[in-house]
Amino acid sequence: MPSEPHRYQEKLKHELTLEGAKNLILISRKWHDRTGVISRLIPELKKSPVRAEGFYTEDIFENRKRVGYLTKTLQGESRILAKSGLPSELCVDRFGVDLQTVETLVVPAIETALRSA
């Protein structure tokens, strides 16, 4: 039986080649499924005429325990978005959020994606 990402491979290839298709929304109950598909999809998009913009997040693990999140733009820039022990005015659960990363990486990535949509 094919693994989950391969299950939609042909449909995804078809959808990305549709004339006028601009957006791809990825929905999954499992966080790692979305991240896995996105990280596999980015190299394929770089080979195609499709211009992809935006960002995604990956878990940061230390000793098999999630300690934070890394944010990565589709152009390859990455920074820590949130981490336990990070002093911050804003916390989500036990993670301090790096507001500078939000302001200088995440927001511009969203703005660029919206302009190109």
Biopython code that builds the backbone (N, CA, C, O; Angstrom):
import numpy as np
from Bio.PDB.StructureBuilder import StructureBuilder

atoms = [
    (1, "MET", "N", (0.848, -1.183, 0.000)),
    (1, "MET", "CA", (0.000, 0.000, 0.000)),
    (1, "MET", "C", (0.892, 1.244, 0.000)),
    (1, "MET", "O", (1.826, 1.318, 0.798)),
    (2, "PRO", "N", (0.630, 2.221, -0.870)),
    (2, "PRO", "CA", (1.491, 3.406, -0.938)),
    (2, "PRO", "C", (1.348, 4.262, 0.316)),
    (2, "PRO", "O", (0.294, 4.288, 0.951)),
    (3, "SER", "N", (2.445, 4.971, 0.663)),
    (3, "SER", "CA", (2.384, 5.855, 1.822)),
    (3, "SER", "C", (1.461, 7.028, 1.509)),
    (3, "SER", "O", (1.192, 7.327, 0.346)),
    (4, "GLU", "N", (0.985, 7.678, 2.547)),
    (4, "GLU", "CA", (-0.006, 8.751, 2.409)),
    (4, "GLU", "C", (0.397, 9.850, 1.422)),
    (4, "GLU", "O", (-0.429, 10.215, 0.585)),
    (5, "PRO", "N", (1.631, 10.405, 1.470)),
    (5, "PRO", "CA", (1.963, 11.461, 0.511)),
    (5, "PRO", "C", (1.864, 11.009, -0.954)),
    (5, "PRO", "O", (1.505, 11.804, -1.822)),
    (6, "HIS", "N", (2.178, 9.742, -1.228)),
    (6, "HIS", "CA", (2.117, 9.252, -2.603)),
    (6, "HIS", "C", (0.678, 9.038, -3.076)),
    (6, "HIS", "O", (0.406, 9.004, -4.276)),
    (7, "ARG", "N", (-0.221, 8.896, -2.132)),
    (7, "ARG", "CA", (-1.627, 8.660, -2.463)),
    (7, "ARG", "C", (-2.198, 9.794, -3.315)),
    (7, "ARG", "O", (-3.028, 9.564, -4.195)),
    (8, "TYR", "N", (-1.745, 11.017, -3.044)),
    (8, "TYR", "CA", (-2.282, 12.172, -3.750)),
    (8, "TYR", "C", (-1.325, 12.736, -4.785)),
    (8, "TYR", "O", (-1.583, 13.801, -5.346)),
    (9, "GLN", "N", (-0.235, 12.049, -5.046)),
    (9, "GLN", "CA", (0.800, 12.566, -5.927)),
    (9, "GLN", "C", (0.257, 12.902, -7.322)),
    (9, "GLN", "O", (0.507, 13.997, -7.825)),
    (10, "GLU", "N", (-0.468, 11.998, -7.942)),
    (10, "GLU", "CA", (-0.992, 12.257, -9.289)),
    (10, "GLU", "C", (-2.010, 13.388, -9.287)),
    (10, "GLU", "O", (-2.002, 14.229, -10.186)),
    (11, "LYS", "N", (-2.886, 13.417, -8.288)),
    (11, "LYS", "CA", (-3.861, 14.495, -8.206)),
    (11, "LYS", "C", (-3.153, 15.831, -8.019)),
    (11, "LYS", "O", (-3.538, 16.829, -8.630)),
    (12, "LEU", "N", (-2.129, 15.856, -7.186)),
    (12, "LEU", "CA", (-1.384, 17.079, -6.937)),
    (12, "LEU", "C", (-0.697, 17.556, -8.208)),
    (12, "LEU", "O", (-0.737, 18.746, -8.521)),
    (13, "LYS", "N", (-0.070, 16.648, -8.940)),
    (13, "LYS", "CA", (0.564, 17.027, -10.205)),
    (13, "LYS", "C", (-0.460, 17.647, -11.139)),
    (13, "LYS", "O", (-0.188, 18.657, -11.788)),
    (14, "HIS", "N", (-1.647, 17.038, -11.206)),
    (14, "HIS", "CA", (-2.705, 17.547, -12.064)),
    (14, "HIS", "C", (-3.155, 18.938, -11.613)),
    (14, "HIS", "O", (-3.270, 19.851, -12.430)),
    (15, "GLU", "N", (-3.408, 19.094, -10.310)),
    (15, "GLU", "CA", (-3.900, 20.367, -9.802)),
    (15, "GLU", "C", (-2.894, 21.493, -10.014)),
    (15, "GLU", "O", (-3.290, 22.626, -10.283)),
    (16, "LEU", "N", (-1.601, 21.202, -9.896)),
    (16, "LEU", "CA", (-0.589, 22.239, -10.059)),
    (16, "LEU", "C", (-0.406, 22.661, -11.509)),
    (16, "LEU", "O", (0.193, 23.701, -11.784)),
    (17, "THR", "N", (-0.913, 21.870, -12.426)),
    (17, "THR", "CA", (-0.767, 22.228, -13.826)),
    (17, "THR", "C", (-2.045, 22.820, -14.414)),
    (17, "THR", "O", (-2.068, 23.197, -15.586)),
    (18, "LEU", "N", (-3.100, 22.905, -13.621)),
    (18, "LEU", "CA", (-4.333, 23.483, -14.125)),
    (18, "LEU", "C", (-4.117, 24.953, -14.488)),
    (18, "LEU", "O", (-3.510, 25.710, -13.729)),
    (19, "GLU", "N", (-4.613, 25.336, -15.636)),
    (19, "GLU", "CA", (-4.472, 26.717, -16.062)),
    (19, "GLU", "C", (-5.253, 27.617, -15.112)),
    (19, "GLU", "O", (-6.436, 27.394, -14.857)),
    (20, "GLY", "N", (-4.587, 28.619, -14.603)),
    (20, "GLY", "CA", (-5.241, 29.558, -13.704)),
    (20, "GLY", "C", (-5.219, 29.152, -12.240)),
    (20, "GLY", "O", (-5.625, 29.947, -11.393)),
    (21, "ALA", "N", (-4.763, 27.951, -11.903)),
    (21, "ALA", "CA", (-4.717, 27.544, -10.498)),
    (21, "ALA", "C", (-3.672, 28.387, -9.774)),
    (21, "ALA", "O", (-2.536, 28.511, -10.232)),
    (22, "LYS", "N", (-4.068, 28.967, -8.638)),
    (22, "LYS", "CA", (-3.152, 29.854, -7.933)),
    (22, "LYS", "C", (-2.853, 29.404, -6.512)),
    (22, "LYS", "O", (-1.783, 29.709, -5.985)),
    (23, "ASN", "N", (-3.753, 28.703, -5.897)),
    (23, "ASN", "CA", (-3.602, 28.424, -4.479)),
    (23, "ASN", "C", (-3.702, 26.940, -4.188)),
    (23, "ASN", "O", (-4.420, 26.198, -4.859)),
    (24, "LEU", "N", (-2.971, 26.534, -3.182)),
    (24, "LEU", "CA", (-3.002, 25.162, -2.707)),
    (24, "LEU", "C", (-3.247, 25.214, -1.214)),
    (24, "LEU", "O", (-2.480, 25.836, -0.480)),
    (25, "ILE", "N", (-4.292, 24.576, -0.763)),
    (25, "ILE", "CA", (-4.589, 24.498, 0.664)),
    (25, "ILE", "C", (-4.401, 23.056, 1.076)),
    (25, "ILE", "O", (-4.965, 22.144, 0.472)),
    (26, "LEU", "N", (-3.612, 22.859, 2.102)),
    (26, "LEU", "CA", (-3.288, 21.515, 2.573)),
    (26, "LEU", "C", (-3.959, 21.304, 3.922)),
    (26, "LEU", "O", (-3.709, 22.051, 4.868)),
    (27, "ILE", "N", (-4.807, 20.289, 4.013)),
    (27, "ILE", "CA", (-5.559, 20.022, 5.235)),
    (27, "ILE", "C", (-5.263, 18.604, 5.698)),
    (27, "ILE", "O", (-5.340, 17.651, 4.923)),
    (28, "SER", "N", (-4.925, 18.484, 6.968)),
    (28, "SER", "CA", (-4.685, 17.170, 7.554)),
    (28, "SER", "C", (-4.871, 17.284, 9.052)),
    (28, "SER", "O", (-4.590, 18.327, 9.642)),
    (29, "ARG", "N", (-5.339, 16.223, 9.661)),
    (29, "ARG", "CA", (-5.487, 16.228, 11.121)),
    (29, "ARG", "C", (-4.133, 16.154, 11.807)),
    (29, "ARG", "O", (-3.976, 16.623, 12.934)),
    (30, "LYS", "N", (-3.170, 15.574, 11.141)),
    (30, "LYS", "CA", (-1.860, 15.377, 11.753)),
    (30, "LYS", "C", (-0.884, 16.435, 11.262)),
    (30, "LYS", "O", (-0.670, 16.597, 10.061)),
    (31, "TRP", "N", (-0.299, 17.149, 12.213)),
    (31, "TRP", "CA", (0.644, 18.231, 11.908)),
    (31, "TRP", "C", (1.803, 17.745, 11.052)),
    (31, "TRP", "O", (2.149, 18.388, 10.060)),
    (32, "HIS", "N", (2.406, 16.624, 11.418)),
    (32, "HIS", "CA", (3.589, 16.154, 10.693)),
    (32, "HIS", "C", (3.263, 15.741, 9.269)),
    (32, "HIS", "O", (4.141, 15.769, 8.407)),
    (33, "ASP", "N", (2.013, 15.356, 8.999)),
    (33, "ASP", "CA", (1.626, 15.038, 7.619)),
    (33, "ASP", "C", (1.706, 16.271, 6.735)),
    (33, "ASP", "O", (2.228, 16.206, 5.622)),
    (34, "ARG", "N", (1.193, 17.393, 7.221)),
    (34, "ARG", "CA", (1.228, 18.635, 6.432)),
    (34, "ARG", "C", (2.668, 19.074, 6.196)),
    (34, "ARG", "O", (3.040, 19.410, 5.071)),
    (35, "THR", "N", (3.471, 19.072, 7.245)),
    (35, "THR", "CA", (4.867, 19.488, 7.117)),
    (35, "THR", "C", (5.615, 18.573, 6.162)),
    (35, "THR", "O", (6.413, 19.040, 5.348)),
    (36, "GLY", "N", (5.363, 17.274, 6.256)),
    (36, "GLY", "CA", (6.033, 16.316, 5.372)),
    (36, "GLY", "C", (5.684, 16.542, 3.912)),
    (36, "GLY", "O", (6.559, 16.507, 3.046)),
    (37, "VAL", "N", (4.410, 16.774, 3.637)),
    (37, "VAL", "CA", (3.985, 17.013, 2.256)),
    (37, "VAL", "C", (4.594, 18.309, 1.740)),
    (37, "VAL", "O", (5.097, 18.352, 0.617)),
    (38, "ILE", "N", (4.554, 19.358, 2.543)),
    (38, "ILE", "CA", (5.108, 20.641, 2.113)),
    (38, "ILE", "C", (6.598, 20.522, 1.834)),
    (38, "ILE", "O", (7.081, 21.010, 0.812)),
    (39, "SER", "N", (7.332, 19.871, 2.743)),
    (39, "SER", "CA", (8.785, 19.768, 2.540)),
    (39, "SER", "C", (9.129, 18.931, 1.317)),
    (39, "SER", "O", (10.173, 19.147, 0.702)),
    (40, "ARG", "N", (8.274, 17.984, 0.952)),
    (40, "ARG", "CA", (8.497, 17.198, -0.271)),
    (40, "ARG", "C", (8.048, 17.954, -1.516)),
    (40, "ARG", "O", (8.580, 17.744, -2.606)),
    (41, "LEU", "N", (7.081, 18.819, -1.347)),
    (41, "LEU", "CA", (6.519, 19.549, -2.469)),
    (41, "LEU", "C", (7.419, 20.700, -2.926)),
    (41, "LEU", "O", (7.473, 20.995, -4.120)),
    (42, "ILE", "N", (8.114, 21.343, -2.016)),
    (42, "ILE", "CA", (8.926, 22.518, -2.340)),
    (42, "ILE", "C", (9.946, 22.238, -3.443)),
    (42, "ILE", "O", (10.025, 23.021, -4.389)),
    (43, "PRO", "N", (10.732, 21.158, -3.368)),
    (43, "PRO", "CA", (11.681, 20.903, -4.469)),
    (43, "PRO", "C", (10.986, 20.707, -5.814)),
    (43, "PRO", "O", (11.525, 21.097, -6.850)),
    (44, "GLU", "N", (9.801, 20.111, -5.809)),
    (44, "GLU", "CA", (9.060, 19.932, -7.057)),
    (44, "GLU", "C", (8.580, 21.274, -7.608)),
    (44, "GLU", "O", (8.612, 21.499, -8.818)),
    (45, "LEU", "N", (8.143, 22.148, -6.734)),
    (45, "LEU", "CA", (7.695, 23.471, -7.182)),
    (45, "LEU", "C", (8.845, 24.278, -7.771)),
    (45, "LEU", "O", (8.648, 25.041, -8.716)),
    (46, "LYS", "N", (10.037, 24.114, -7.222)),
    (46, "LYS", "CA", (11.196, 24.849, -7.738)),
    (46, "LYS", "C", (11.551, 24.422, -9.156)),
    (46, "LYS", "O", (12.167, 25.187, -9.897)),
    (47, "LYS", "N", (11.164, 23.193, -9.544)),
    (47, "LYS", "CA", (11.421, 22.695, -10.901)),
    (47, "LYS", "C", (10.360, 23.170, -11.887)),
    (47, "LYS", "O", (10.561, 23.100, -13.099)),
    (48, "SER", "N", (9.237, 23.650, -11.373)),
    (48, "SER", "CA", (8.123, 24.012, -12.236)),
    (48, "SER", "C", (8.033, 25.526, -12.414)),
    (48, "SER", "O", (8.700, 26.276, -11.701)),
    (49, "PRO", "N", (7.213, 25.976, -13.359)),
    (49, "PRO", "CA", (7.038, 27.414, -13.548)),
    (49, "PRO", "C", (6.167, 28.048, -12.468)),
    (49, "PRO", "O", (6.004, 29.268, -12.453)),
    (50, "VAL", "N", (5.604, 27.247, -11.565)),
    (50, "VAL", "CA", (4.753, 27.751, -10.497)),
    (50, "VAL", "C", (5.617, 28.499, -9.488)),
    (50, "VAL", "O", (6.639, 27.978, -9.040)),
    (51, "ARG", "N", (5.218, 29.705, -9.129)),
    (51, "ARG", "CA", (5.938, 30.499, -8.119)),
    (51, "ARG", "C", (5.235, 30.303, -6.788)),
    (51, "ARG", "O", (4.081, 30.698, -6.624)),
    (52, "ALA", "N", (5.924, 29.699, -5.848)),
    (52, "ALA", "CA", (5.346, 29.423, -4.535)),
    (52, "ALA", "C", (5.877, 30.418, -3.516)),
    (52, "ALA", "O", (7.073, 30.709, -3.490)),
    (53, "GLU", "N", (5.001, 30.934, -2.686)),
    (53, "GLU", "CA", (5.353, 31.883, -1.627)),
    (53, "GLU", "C", (4.712, 31.405, -0.335)),
    (53, "GLU", "O", (3.720, 30.677, -0.355)),
    (54, "GLY", "N", (5.283, 31.818, 0.781)),
    (54, "GLY", "CA", (4.701, 31.504, 2.072)),
    (54, "GLY", "C", (5.720, 30.916, 3.017)),
    (54, "GLY", "O", (6.927, 31.083, 2.836)),
    (55, "PHE", "N", (5.223, 30.222, 4.036)),
    (55, "PHE", "CA", (6.086, 29.634, 5.047)),
    (55, "PHE", "C", (5.387, 28.420, 5.643)),
    (55, "PHE", "O", (4.195, 28.200, 5.431)),
    (56, "TYR", "N", (6.148, 27.648, 6.384)),
    (56, "TYR", "CA", (5.593, 26.543, 7.167)),
    (56, "TYR", "C", (6.433, 26.401, 8.417)),
    (56, "TYR", "O", (7.495, 27.014, 8.528)),
    (57, "THR", "N", (5.971, 25.601, 9.357)),
    (57, "THR", "CA", (6.716, 25.406, 10.591)),
    (57, "THR", "C", (7.108, 23.946, 10.759)),
    (57, "THR", "O", (6.437, 23.039, 10.267)),
    (58, "GLU", "N", (8.204, 23.747, 11.463)),
    (58, "GLU", "CA", (8.658, 22.403, 11.811)),
    (58, "GLU", "C", (8.894, 22.354, 13.315)),
    (58, "GLU", "O", (9.277, 23.351, 13.927)),
    (59, "ASP", "N", (8.665, 21.200, 13.894)),
    (59, "ASP", "CA", (8.938, 21.002, 15.317)),
    (59, "ASP", "C", (10.440, 21.026, 15.571)),
    (59, "ASP", "O", (11.229, 20.588, 14.734)),
    (60, "ILE", "N", (10.820, 21.535, 16.718)),
    (60, "ILE", "CA", (12.195, 21.437, 17.197)),
    (60, "ILE", "C", (12.168, 20.436, 18.353)),
    (60, "ILE", "O", (11.437, 20.618, 19.327)),
    (61, "PHE", "N", (12.968, 19.385, 18.233)),
    (61, "PHE", "CA", (13.032, 18.367, 19.278)),
    (61, "PHE", "C", (14.405, 18.354, 19.931)),
    (61, "PHE", "O", (15.425, 18.539, 19.267)),
    (62, "GLU", "N", (14.416, 18.135, 21.229)),
    (62, "GLU", "CA", (15.637, 17.873, 21.976)),
    (62, "GLU", "C", (15.343, 16.674, 22.875)),
    (62, "GLU", "O", (14.399, 16.706, 23.665)),
    (63, "ASN", "N", (16.136, 15.635, 22.758)),
    (63, "ASN", "CA", (15.924, 14.414, 23.537)),
    (63, "ASN", "C", (14.490, 13.883, 23.396)),
    (63, "ASN", "O", (13.853, 13.499, 24.377)),
    (64, "ARG", "N", (14.006, 13.873, 22.161)),
    (64, "ARG", "CA", (12.684, 13.348, 21.827)),
    (64, "ARG", "C", (11.517, 14.139, 22.430)),
    (64, "ARG", "O", (10.394, 13.639, 22.490)),
    (65, "LYS", "N", (11.778, 15.345, 22.866)),
    (65, "LYS", "CA", (10.739, 16.197, 23.428)),
    (65, "LYS", "C", (10.641, 17.470, 22.595)),
    (65, "LYS", "O", (11.653, 18.101, 22.289)),
    (66, "ARG", "N", (9.410, 17.842, 22.229)),
    (66, "ARG", "CA", (9.234, 19.077, 21.459)),
    (66, "ARG", "C", (9.556, 20.259, 22.364)),
    (66, "ARG", "O", (8.985, 20.404, 23.444)),
    (67, "VAL", "N", (10.473, 21.093, 21.909)),
    (67, "VAL", "CA", (10.880, 22.261, 22.688)),
    (67, "VAL", "C", (10.591, 23.565, 21.957)),
    (67, "VAL", "O", (10.844, 24.645, 22.488)),
    (68, "GLY", "N", (10.062, 23.469, 20.743)),
    (68, "GLY", "CA", (9.753, 24.691, 20.021)),
    (68, "GLY", "C", (9.399, 24.443, 18.574)),
    (68, "GLY", "O", (9.173, 23.312, 18.143)),
    (69, "TYR", "N", (9.360, 25.546, 17.833)),
    (69, "TYR", "CA", (8.999, 25.500, 16.418)),
    (69, "TYR", "C", (9.938, 26.379, 15.613)),
    (69, "TYR", "O", (10.294, 27.483, 16.026)),
    (70, "LEU", "N", (10.325, 25.876, 14.475)),
    (70, "LEU", "CA", (11.141, 26.591, 13.510)),
    (70, "LEU", "C", (10.218, 27.007, 12.375)),
    (70, "LEU", "O", (9.383, 26.214, 11.939)),
    (71, "THR", "N", (10.353, 28.227, 11.893)),
    (71, "THR", "CA", (9.570, 28.638, 10.734)),
    (71, "THR", "C", (10.504, 28.719, 9.535)),
    (71, "THR", "O", (11.633, 29.196, 9.644)),
    (72, "LYS", "N", (10.019, 28.245, 8.388)),
    (72, "LYS", "CA", (10.818, 28.240, 7.163)),
    (72, "LYS", "C", (10.002, 28.857, 6.036)),
    (72, "LYS", "O", (8.837, 28.512, 5.833)),
    (73, "THR", "N", (10.631, 29.777, 5.305)),
    (73, "THR", "CA", (9.956, 30.312, 4.129)),
    (73, "THR", "C", (10.156, 29.327, 2.983)),
    (73, "THR", "O", (11.060, 28.493, 3.028)),
    (74, "LEU", "N", (9.332, 29.422, 1.978)),
    (74, "LEU", "CA", (9.475, 28.541, 0.819)),
    (74, "LEU", "C", (10.708, 28.906, 0.008)),
    (74, "LEU", "O", (11.101, 28.162, -0.891)),
    (75, "GLN", "N", (11.326, 30.050, 0.316)),
    (75, "GLN", "CA", (12.570, 30.434, -0.349)),
    (75, "GLN", "C", (13.790, 29.948, 0.429)),
    (75, "GLN", "O", (14.921, 30.183, 0.004)),
    (76, "GLY", "N", (13.580, 29.272, 1.565)),
    (76, "GLY", "CA", (14.679, 28.624, 2.273)),
    (76, "GLY", "C", (15.199, 29.316, 3.518)),
    (76, "GLY", "O", (16.086, 28.776, 4.179)),
    (77, "GLU", "N", (14.693, 30.474, 3.864)),
    (77, "GLU", "CA", (15.139, 31.142, 5.083)),
    (77, "GLU", "C", (14.436, 30.521, 6.280)),
    (77, "GLU", "O", (13.245, 30.217, 6.207)),
    (78, "SER", "N", (15.153, 30.328, 7.381)),
    (78, "SER", "CA", (14.529, 29.742, 8.570)),
    (78, "SER", "C", (15.017, 30.419, 9.841)),
    (78, "SER", "O", (16.153, 30.885, 9.927)),
    (79, "ARG", "N", (14.124, 30.460, 10.823)),
    (79, "ARG", "CA", (14.427, 31.025, 12.144)),
    (79, "ARG", "C", (13.545, 30.348, 13.183)),
    (79, "ARG", "O", (12.517, 29.751, 12.863)),
    (80, "ILE", "N", (13.969, 30.455, 14.421)),
    (80, "ILE", "CA", (13.147, 29.934, 15.515)),
    (80, "ILE", "C", (11.935, 30.843, 15.666)),
    (80, "ILE", "O", (12.066, 32.062, 15.776)),
    (81, "LEU", "N", (10.762, 30.236, 15.668)),
    (81, "LEU", "CA", (9.512, 30.977, 15.839)),
    (81, "LEU", "C", (9.112, 30.999, 17.312)),
    (81, "LEU", "O", (8.710, 32.039, 17.836)),
    (82, "ALA", "N", (9.221, 29.864, 17.970)),
    (82, "ALA", "CA", (8.841, 29.762, 19.377)),
    (82, "ALA", "C", (9.665, 28.660, 20.024)),
    (82, "ALA", "O", (10.004, 27.657, 19.394)),
    (83, "LYS", "N", (9.978, 28.871, 21.294)),
    (83, "LYS", "CA", (10.778, 27.869, 21.989)),
    (83, "LYS", "C", (10.525, 27.966, 23.483)),
    (83, "LYS", "O", (10.303, 29.052, 24.017)),
    (84, "SER", "N", (10.561, 26.818, 24.153)),
    (84, "SER", "CA", (10.417, 26.849, 25.603)),
    (84, "SER", "C", (11.631, 27.544, 26.191)),
    (84, "SER", "O", (12.759, 27.346, 25.742)),
    (85, "GLY", "N", (11.379, 28.360, 27.202)),
    (85, "GLY", "CA", (12.460, 29.102, 27.834)),
    (85, "GLY", "C", (12.817, 30.400, 27.141)),
    (85, "GLY", "O", (13.633, 31.164, 27.655)),
    (86, "LEU", "N", (12.222, 30.672, 25.976)),
    (86, "LEU", "CA", (12.504, 31.912, 25.254)),
    (86, "LEU", "C", (11.745, 33.053, 25.941)),
    (86, "LEU", "O", (10.516, 33.022, 26.002)),
    (87, "PRO", "N", (12.461, 34.060, 26.458)),
    (87, "PRO", "CA", (11.743, 35.175, 27.093)),
    (87, "PRO", "C", (10.982, 35.962, 26.031)),
    (87, "PRO", "O", (11.548, 36.385, 25.023)),
    (88, "SER", "N", (9.682, 36.147, 26.280)),
    (88, "SER", "CA", (8.844, 36.828, 25.292)),
    (88, "SER", "C", (7.614, 37.414, 25.965)),
    (88, "SER", "O", (7.143, 36.907, 26.983)),
    (89, "GLU", "N", (7.101, 38.491, 25.379)),
    (89, "GLU", "CA", (5.842, 39.072, 25.849)),
    (89, "GLU", "C", (4.668, 38.171, 25.483)),
    (89, "GLU", "O", (3.607, 38.240, 26.103)),
    (90, "LEU", "N", (4.862, 37.331, 24.478)),
    (90, "LEU", "CA", (3.797, 36.467, 23.992)),
    (90, "LEU", "C", (4.215, 35.007, 24.123)),
    (90, "LEU", "O", (5.276, 34.609, 23.642)),
    (91, "CYS", "N", (3.382, 34.226, 24.771)),
    (91, "CYS", "CA", (3.635, 32.793, 24.907)),
    (91, "CYS", "C", (2.433, 32.022, 24.376)),
    (91, "CYS", "O", (1.285, 32.427, 24.557)),
    (92, "VAL", "N", (2.718, 30.916, 23.726)),
    (92, "VAL", "CA", (1.686, 29.993, 23.289)),
    (92, "VAL", "C", (2.015, 28.670, 23.964)),
    (92, "VAL", "O", (3.054, 28.062, 23.706)),
    (93, "ASP", "N", (1.107, 28.238, 24.833)),
    (93, "ASP", "CA", (1.351, 27.070, 25.664)),
    (93, "ASP", "C", (2.623, 27.345, 26.468)),
    (93, "ASP", "O", (2.684, 28.356, 27.168)),
    (94, "ARG", "N", (3.608, 26.509, 26.394)),
    (94, "ARG", "CA", (4.846, 26.711, 27.163)),
    (94, "ARG", "C", (5.957, 27.355, 26.340)),
    (94, "ARG", "O", (7.094, 27.442, 26.802)),
    (95, "PHE", "N", (5.644, 27.804, 25.135)),
    (95, "PHE", "CA", (6.653, 28.335, 24.227)),
    (95, "PHE", "C", (6.599, 29.857, 24.157)),
    (95, "PHE", "O", (5.540, 30.442, 23.929)),
    (96, "GLY", "N", (7.757, 30.493, 24.355)),
    (96, "GLY", "CA", (7.863, 31.921, 24.122)),
    (96, "GLY", "C", (7.989, 32.166, 22.633)),
    (96, "GLY", "O", (8.749, 31.482, 21.948)),
    (97, "VAL", "N", (7.243, 33.145, 22.128)),
    (97, "VAL", "CA", (7.231, 33.438, 20.693)),
    (97, "VAL", "C", (8.223, 34.559, 20.390)),
    (97, "VAL", "O", (8.228, 35.589, 21.066)),
    (98, "ASP", "N", (9.059, 34.357, 19.376)),
    (98, "ASP", "CA", (10.006, 35.374, 18.942)),
    (98, "ASP", "C", (9.263, 36.352, 18.032)),
    (98, "ASP", "O", (9.052, 36.088, 16.848)),
    (99, "LEU", "N", (8.876, 37.478, 18.610)),
    (99, "LEU", "CA", (8.080, 38.454, 17.861)),
    (99, "LEU", "C", (8.863, 39.063, 16.705)),
    (99, "LEU", "O", (8.266, 39.449, 15.699)),
    (100, "GLN", "N", (10.173, 39.158, 16.825)),
    (100, "GLN", "CA", (10.985, 39.684, 15.717)),
    (100, "GLN", "C", (10.899, 38.751, 14.509)),
    (100, "GLN", "O", (10.845, 39.217, 13.370)),
    (101, "THR", "N", (10.886, 37.444, 14.748)),
    (101, "THR", "CA", (10.726, 36.487, 13.644)),
    (101, "THR", "C", (9.362, 36.662, 12.989)),
    (101, "THR", "O", (9.248, 36.615, 11.765)),
    (102, "VAL", "N", (8.338, 36.862, 13.795)),
    (102, "VAL", "CA", (6.995, 37.082, 13.237)),
    (102, "VAL", "C", (6.987, 38.331, 12.370)),
    (102, "VAL", "O", (6.479, 38.308, 11.248)),
    (103, "GLU", "N", (7.550, 39.425, 12.889)),
    (103, "GLU", "CA", (7.514, 40.703, 12.185)),
    (103, "GLU", "C", (8.414, 40.754, 10.956)),
    (103, "GLU", "O", (8.059, 41.383, 9.960)),
    (104, "THR", "N", (9.578, 40.098, 11.012)),
    (104, "THR", "CA", (10.543, 40.242, 9.918)),
    (104, "THR", "C", (10.597, 39.057, 8.953)),
    (104, "THR", "O", (11.213, 39.155, 7.892)),
    (105, "LEU", "N", (9.961, 37.942, 9.310)),
    (105, "LEU", "CA", (9.987, 36.774, 8.416)),
    (105, "LEU", "C", (8.580, 36.295, 8.060)),
    (105, "LEU", "O", (8.256, 36.133, 6.884)),
    (106, "VAL", "N", (7.755, 36.070, 9.068)),
    (106, "VAL", "CA", (6.427, 35.500, 8.827)),
    (106, "VAL", "C", (5.507, 36.494, 8.121)),
    (106, "VAL", "O", (4.924, 36.174, 7.085)),
    (107, "VAL", "N", (5.374, 37.695, 8.676)),
    (107, "VAL", "CA", (4.467, 38.682, 8.071)),
    (107, "VAL", "C", (4.886, 39.020, 6.636)),
    (107, "VAL", "O", (4.030, 39.029, 5.751)),
    (108, "PRO", "N", (6.182, 39.300, 6.368)),
    (108, "PRO", "CA", (6.565, 39.553, 4.973)),
    (108, "PRO", "C", (6.282, 38.365, 4.050)),
    (108, "PRO", "O", (5.912, 38.560, 2.893)),
    (109, "ALA", "N", (6.451, 37.143, 4.545)),
    (109, "ALA", "CA", (6.163, 35.965, 3.704)),
    (109, "ALA", "C", (4.678, 35.908, 3.359)),
    (109, "ALA", "O", (4.316, 35.568, 2.233)),
    (110, "ILE", "N", (3.824, 36.236, 4.316)),
    (110, "ILE", "CA", (2.384, 36.248, 4.060)),
    (110, "ILE", "C", (2.029, 37.374, 3.097)),
    (110, "ILE", "O", (1.247, 37.170, 2.168)),
    (111, "GLU", "N", (2.598, 38.565, 3.311)),
    (111, "GLU", "CA", (2.314, 39.694, 2.423)),
    (111, "GLU", "C", (2.747, 39.402, 0.992)),
    (111, "GLU", "O", (2.021, 39.722, 0.051)),
    (112, "THR", "N", (3.918, 38.800, 0.815)),
    (112, "THR", "CA", (4.400, 38.444, -0.522)),
    (112, "THR", "C", (3.470, 37.432, -1.168)),
    (112, "THR", "O", (3.143, 37.546, -2.349)),
    (113, "ALA", "N", (3.045, 36.443, -0.394)),
    (113, "ALA", "CA", (2.132, 35.417, -0.922)),
    (113, "ALA", "C", (0.807, 36.030, -1.347)),
    (113, "ALA", "O", (0.256, 35.655, -2.382)),
    (114, "LEU", "N", (0.292, 36.962, -0.568)),
    (114, "LEU", "CA", (-0.984, 37.602, -0.912)),
    (114, "LEU", "C", (-0.851, 38.465, -2.163)),
    (114, "LEU", "O", (-1.767, 38.507, -2.985)),
    (115, "ARG", "N", (0.281, 39.155, -2.317)),
    (115, "ARG", "CA", (0.483, 39.977, -3.521)),
    (115, "ARG", "C", (0.580, 39.123, -4.776)),
    (115, "ARG", "O", (0.147, 39.539, -5.851)),
    (116, "SER", "N", (1.147, 37.927, -4.639)),
    (116, "SER", "CA", (1.336, 37.091, -5.828)),
    (116, "SER", "C", (0.125, 36.203, -6.121)),
    (116, "SER", "O", (0.085, 35.524, -7.147)),
    (117, "ALA", "N", (-0.856, 36.209, -5.223)),
    (117, "ALA", "CA", (-2.053, 35.348, -5.419)),
    (117, "ALA", "C", (-2.986, 35.925, -6.451)),
    (117, "ALA", "O", (-4.029, 35.338, -6.737)),
]
sb = StructureBuilder()
sb.init_structure("model")
sb.init_model(0)
sb.init_chain("A")
sb.init_seg("    ")
for serial, (resi, resn, name, xyz) in enumerate(atoms, 1):
    if name == "N":
        sb.init_residue(resn, " ", resi, " ")
    sb.init_atom(name, np.array(xyz, "f"), 0.0, 1.0, " ", f" {name:<3s}", serial, name[0])
structure = sb.get_structure()
